[in-house]
């Protein structure tokens, strides 16, 4: 059964010629391998001459006269939109070579090349890795170019990357106009350009940029796949103009089938092969599979299809196309949301006359030097890049730009001392001294940004008779009383509504602290009671005596002097404990007695081993059963642990007892619940470890599930400035990057989208140390 399929391309272009040749090869090779197929697709090609209206005319001609059941084509965005409308009306699938994303309004429009919007995530990742804050987007002045430029701008601004200017350039612009437009861009402060244009327009842009010195040191160019996918079609002169350009290119895995196809292209005197041709090859294979499955499902013949079958054939063919999945030349071929899934991009650096591959980008792992190998840090995933002017540099970490004023750091004044965090406040001298692990981490982190930052540690005082109320402390930070706060501050979801926390720098979760049971050297005697020990010993002797009586008359092993016979009785009896008796038994009755006795010994040894094991692990069993045994639990006063214990560990408030210091912990555990103490202490792991540092013996820690997020430093969340400038703030008066608004104000409730006092909104991302 022959199925007519249309092919609509610009046969005068090198891209169109390459795609058409690849489609012809794909059809012949597919049916050579699948000769058992009952269907054959027959190609009917039409030339658009690069005109969208010719594409429309050809589409109508193929649908009405030849009754084609699918069409391969639409290289440009104009052709794609017009053919999508016709495909929906005729229920004929359109397999598009245009990288423009298809609209969900056109279900019969299938995109078999990589979606252009995918690469925007890679561009944003590169900008974040290099610390770029401002970019200029240059795009071709077409409907697709404008849509893509808007998409790039919106996506980058969500990542706090400012697009300072969007500049359209017409494909028909003369060199004079191009130089005038580029000269305006060169006078701007931003020297980083993102170019989205066809390869022909990109050639003219770089030609004129070279003349204006915009390809020298200090400038950076990022080019999208719209240009880079057809870079092979550019000559050496174009490559000379693009020295130092970094571009994103659709990834095609190398395979033996691809090498064979490349050889066939050389035979046909075609110089190169591109991603569009490979997509066409896989698309034809997918179409041939779907056609075969559709014919099997509908069981139509050629005459039925030409007369009455088109109405059912189109929807069925579309459904089969969406279900196709196989390994093609470009990797795994399958549709998702009407477009082929391909989430790998090559990062190309133009050096000399070559495309130097500096890495890959995947949606799952970010930048990587090799596919399927995840890097520890994204900016380590690219080789060194040679930018225009031969400048070699690697991504750098963000650096803080701090003001000259001193930062006001809030610290909780606590009555307890320790290695974690200790504050000594003197009311006489009104001075505060801070020490401990939390302070060391904070200072070390800030030293990496700017060693000249000055701090004023301001104590947060509490009631004389009570501990620090950390919730009140955090609320004061949110009000702006402090620029930031450090200390043993637990990260919770409720507190995150008021302030921003850093990543945790301590162990996560809770632990239970118990006192070890008194270990005795006679613990191995405890599994059996004294009565059972005596009875067992008597039975050992009795069994040995019985066996001696039964074997003494006939067995030489039980002969000898009285002392020897007594030794034999005792040795035989106790050797059965480890099944090591060597005396040979000759009496069947003796063998029966020994068999029964060995079974008793087996049960006795197994019971002893199990009981001894449980005794050695009784501490953890007691900890795990505290909730059911109605034991008393201690916790640190003034922390959110009490609520966590009640919610997550099923304890009642009446069974919880608060304590203030490590000494009180030790005293309570020593007394136990029967003498006014507690059976265990539940607290965060850093506190438990601090306790075990001071009391190294006699206590054990059992770690539970992660119920808290550890310790973190906190700061105020800031909004974007009302004047439209985008800013990201670390602390009040401390900023990151460029273009930070001068009128930032804190929010009491830092929720995304909230409006601040300056008229700005809370962004999706806030940065801390």
VOTI-482827 format. One record per residue (C-alpha): residue in three letters; x, y, z. Coordinates in steps of 0.5 Angstrom, whole numbers, plus 500, padded with zeros to 3 digits. Layout:
! residues N
ALAXYZ...
//
This chain:
! residues 769
UNK500500500UNK503507498UNK502513502UNK503519499UNK507524503UNK509531501UNK516535502UNK516542502UNK523546502UNK527551499UNK531547494UNK535553492UNK538553499UNK544549502UNK540547508UNK534545503UNK538541499UNK541537505UNK535536508UNK532533501UNK538529500UNK537526507UNK530525507UNK531521500UNK536516504UNK532515510UNK526513506UNK531508502UNK535505508UNK529504512UNK525500507UNK531496506UNK532494513UNK524493514UNK522490508UNK517486511UNK513493512UNK506493508UNK506500507UNK511505503UNK511512504UNK512516497UNK515523497UNK512528493UNK517534493UNK515542492UNK520548492UNK518554496UNK524558493UNK524561500UNK517565499UNK512563505UNK506564500UNK509559495UNK509554501UNK502555502UNK500554495UNK504548495UNK501545501UNK494546498UNK496543492UNK499537495UNK493536500UNK487537495UNK490533488UNK495528491UNK491527498UNK498527502UNK497524509UNK503528512UNK508533510UNK515535511UNK517542511UNK516549514UNK524551515UNK522559517UNK517561522UNK512564517UNK512558513UNK511554520UNK505558522UNK501558515UNK502551514UNK500549522UNK493552520UNK492548514UNK495542517UNK489543523UNK484544517UNK486538513UNK487534520UNK494532516UNK500532521UNK506537519UNK513535521UNK516542522UNK524543521UNK523550524UNK526551531UNK520555533UNK516552538UNK510550536UNK503552539UNK499548543UNK493551539UNK496547533UNK495539535UNK497537528UNK504541528UNK510537530UNK517540531UNK522535530UNK528539531UNK530542538UNK526547541UNK530554541UNK527556548UNK531550551UNK538554550UNK536560554UNK537556561UNK544554559UNK545562557UNK542564564UNK547558567UNK553561564UNK551568566UNK550566573UNK557562573UNK561568571UNK557573575UNK555577569UNK549582572UNK548586565UNK547583558UNK545586551UNK540582547UNK541583539UNK536579535UNK533579528UNK527583527UNK522578525UNK516576529UNK520570531UNK526574533UNK522579537UNK518573541UNK525570542UNK528576545UNK522577550UNK523570552UNK530571553UNK529577557UNK524575562UNK528569563UNK534572565UNK531577569UNK528572573UNK535570575UNK537577577UNK540578570UNK539585567UNK538586560UNK540593559UNK538593552UNK534589547UNK536591540UNK533589533UNK537588527UNK533587520UNK536582515UNK536587510UNK540592513UNK546595509UNK553595512UNK552603514UNK546601518UNK549596521UNK555600523UNK551605526UNK547601530UNK553597533UNK556603534UNK551605539UNK551599543UNK559599543UNK558606547UNK554603552UNK557600559UNK555593558UNK560589553UNK556582553UNK552581548UNK547575546UNK546574539UNK539571536UNK539571529UNK540567522UNK547565520UNK547570514UNK545576518UNK550574524UNK555574518UNK554581517UNK554583524UNK560580526UNK563583519UNK561590521UNK563589529UNK570587527UNK571593523UNK568597529UNK573594534UNK567590538UNK571583537UNK577586541UNK579584548UNK573587553UNK567584549UNK564578550UNK559575545UNK554569546UNK551566540UNK544562540UNK543555536UNK540559530UNK547561528UNK551556531UNK547550528UNK549552521UNK556554522UNK559549518UNK555553512UNK560559513UNK566560510UNK573561513UNK572569512UNK566568517UNK570564522UNK575569522UNK570575524UNK568570529UNK574569533UNK572568541UNK565567540UNK562562544UNK555559542UNK550554543UNK549548538UNK544542538UNK548536540UNK548530536UNK552524538UNK557520534UNK555513532UNK557508526UNK550510523UNK552517523UNK559516520UNK555511514UNK550517513UNK556522512UNK560518507UNK554517503UNK553525503UNK560525501UNK559520495UNK553525493UNK558531493UNK555535499UNK560538503UNK557537510UNK551535514UNK547539519UNK542538525UNK536539521UNK538534516UNK539529522UNK532531525UNK529530518UNK532523517UNK530521524UNK523524522UNK522520516UNK523514520UNK518516525UNK513517520UNK514510516UNK513507523UNK507511525UNK504509518UNK505502518UNK502502525UNK496506523UNK495502517UNK495495521UNK490499526UNK485501520UNK486496515UNK485501509UNK487499502UNK490505497UNK483506494UNK479506501UNK485512503UNK484516497UNK476516497UNK473515505UNK479514509UNK482521510UNK478523516UNK480517520UNK487516517UNK489523520UNK488523527UNK490516527UNK497517524UNK498523529UNK496519535UNK501514532UNK507519531UNK506521538UNK507514541UNK513513537UNK520512541UNK526509538UNK534511538UNK535515532UNK541518529UNK540524534UNK539520540UNK532518543UNK527520538UNK520521542UNK515527542UNK513531548UNK508536548UNK508536540UNK516537540UNK522532540UNK525531547UNK532533546UNK535537552UNK543537551UNK547542548UNK554543546UNK558549548UNK562551542UNK568556542UNK570559535UNK578559535UNK582560529UNK578556523UNK575551528UNK569550533UNK573548539UNK568544544UNK569547551UNK563543554UNK556541554UNK549543558UNK544538560UNK537540564UNK539535569UNK546537571UNK548543568UNK555544565UNK559538564UNK565537560UNK563530558UNK556527557UNK553523563UNK558525568UNK556530573UNK561536576UNK561538583UNK560545581UNK557548575UNK563553573UNK568547573UNK564544567UNK567548562UNK574548559UNK577554559UNK574559554UNK578564549UNK574570549UNK575576543UNK582579544UNK585572546UNK583573553UNK583567557UNK579567564UNK574562568UNK568563571UNK569567578UNK565567584UNK561573586UNK564578590UNK561583595UNK561590594UNK560593601UNK559600604UNK563603609UNK559603615UNK559598620UNK554592620UNK550591626UNK550584628UNK545581633UNK547576638UNK543572643UNK545573650UNK545566654UNK546564661UNK549557658UNK556557656UNK559552651UNK563551645UNK558552640UNK556560642UNK558564648UNK556571650UNK559575656UNK555581657UNK558586662UNK553591665UNK558595668UNK562596662UNK556595657UNK561591653UNK560584649UNK565579648UNK563573643UNK566566642UNK565559639UNK564555633UNK558559630UNK562566631UNK568562627UNK564560622UNK561567621UNK568570621UNK571565616UNK565566611UNK566574611UNK573573610UNK572570603UNK568576601UNK572582604UNK577582610UNK575589611UNK568589613UNK567592620UNK562589625UNK558591631UNK556586636UNK549588639UNK547583644UNK539582645UNK537582652UNK532577655UNK528578661UNK532577668UNK529571670UNK528567663UNK532565657UNK532568650UNK526568646UNK529567639UNK522568636UNK522575639UNK529576637UNK528574630UNK522579629UNK527584631UNK531582626UNK525583621UNK524590623UNK531592622UNK533593629UNK539589626UNK542588620UNK543580621UNK544575627UNK548570628UNK548564634UNK545558635UNK539560631UNK535554629UNK532554622UNK525553621UNK519554616UNK515559620UNK522563622UNK523564614UNK517568613UNK520573617UNK528573615UNK532570610UNK537564613UNK543562610UNK545554608UNK545550615UNK552550617UNK551544622UNK548537623UNK541537621UNK536534626UNK535531633UNK538526637UNK536523644UNK541523649UNK541517655UNK545515660UNK549508659UNK547502663UNK552500669UNK556495665UNK558489669UNK564484668UNK559479670UNK554481664UNK555474661UNK551471667UNK545475666UNK542472660UNK540465665UNK537466672UNK541462677UNK536457678UNK537455670UNK545455671UNK544450677UNK540446673UNK544446666UNK550444670UNK547438673UNK544436667UNK551436664UNK553432669UNK547427669UNK548426661UNK555424662UNK554419668UNK548416664UNK553415657UNK558412662UNK553407665UNK551405658UNK558405654UNK563403660UNK562395659UNK563395652UNK567402650UNK574402651UNK574410651UNK570410657UNK575405661UNK581406665UNK582408672UNK577412676UNK580419675UNK580418668UNK573415668UNK571421672UNK575426667UNK572422661UNK565423664UNK566431665UNK569432658UNK564428654UNK558432658UNK561439657UNK564438650UNK557437647UNK556444649UNK560446642UNK559439639UNK566437640UNK566430643UNK570425640UNK568419644UNK565414639UNK559411642UNK557404640UNK550403644UNK544405640UNK541407646UNK547412648UNK546415641UNK539416642UNK540420649UNK546424646UNK541426640UNK536429645UNK541432649UNK544436643UNK537438641UNK536441648UNK543444648UNK542448641UNK536451644UNK539453650UNK545456646UNK541460642UNK536463647UNK543465651UNK546468645UNK539472643UNK538474650UNK545477651UNK545481644UNK539484647UNK542486654UNK548489650UNK543493646UNK538495651UNK540502651UNK537504644UNK531499645UNK529503651UNK530510648UNK526507642UNK520505647UNK520512651UNK514514648UNK510507650UNK514507657UNK511513659UNK518516661UNK520523662UNK524527657UNK528533658UNK529539653UNK533545652UNK529551655UNK527557650UNK528553643UNK523550638UNK525543640UNK519542645UNK514543639UNK518538635UNK518533640UNK510533641UNK508533634UNK513528631UNK515524637UNK508523640UNK510526647UNK505530651UNK507536655UNK506533662UNK512529660UNK517534658UNK522538663UNK526544661UNK533545663UNK538551662UNK545548662UNK549542660UNK550541668UNK543540669UNK542535663UNK548531666UNK544531673UNK537530670UNK540524667UNK544521673UNK538522677UNK533518672UNK525519672UNK524516679UNK528520682UNK526527679UNK530527673UNK529524666UNK530518662UNK533522656UNK534528653UNK532530646UNK536536643UNK539538636UNK545534634UNK550540635UNK548541643UNK548533644UNK555533641UNK557539645UNK555535651UNK559529649UNK565533649UNK564535656UNK562528659UNK565523654UNK564517658UNK557514661UNK552517656UNK550515649UNK547519643UNK542516638UNK540520632UNK533520629UNK530523623UNK531530620UNK526534624UNK530541624UNK534544619UNK540546623UNK543552625UNK544558620UNK545566620UNK539570618UNK539577615UNK533581612UNK530580606UNK530586601UNK525588595UNK527591588UNK527598588UNK521602586UNK525606581UNK525600577UNK533598578UNK534590580UNK538589586UNK539583591UNK542585598UNK545581603UNK545585609UNK542592609UNK547597606UNK551591603UNK550589596UNK552584591UNK553586584UNK552592580UNK545596579UNK543595586UNK537600588UNK539605593UNK532605596UNK531598599UNK527597605UNK526591609UNK519587609UNK516584615UNK513578611UNK518577606UNK513573601UNK514573594UNK510578590UNK509582596UNK510590595UNK515594600UNK515601602UNK518603596UNK513600591UNK518594589UNK516587590UNK520581593UNK524577588UNK524570587UNK531569590UNK535572596UNK542572597UNK546571604UNK553569606
//
